[in-house]
Amino acid sequence: MLKAAVDPDLCQGHARCWAICPEVFSLDDEGKSYVPVADVPPELEQQAREAATNCPERAITVTPP
């Protein structure tokens, strides 16, 4: 199972990750992304990778466990 994380210092709140994969990424009160549960279910791995690729700041990491 993949692990997803968002670097809060890099995130600028574009919310592309949330638009692509809201099952993995959430938005805080300031509109910045975070991952409530780091484990990405197998059926969402491709979407999580796509979200990471689409982050303009490269604030998202998706890594093997």
Secondary structure as GFF3:
##gff-version 3
##sequence-region A 1 65
A	DSSP	beta_strand	2	6	.	.	.	ID=ss1
A	DSSP	alpha_helix	16	20	.	.	.	ID=ss2
A	DSSP	beta_strand	26	27	.	.	.	ID=ss3
A	DSSP	beta_strand	33	34	.	.	.	ID=ss4
A	DSSP	beta_strand	39	40	.	.	.	ID=ss5
A	DSSP	three_ten_helix	42	44	.	.	.	ID=ss6
A	DSSP	alpha_helix	45	53	.	.	.	ID=ss7
A	DSSP	beta_strand	60	63	.	.	.	ID=ss8
###
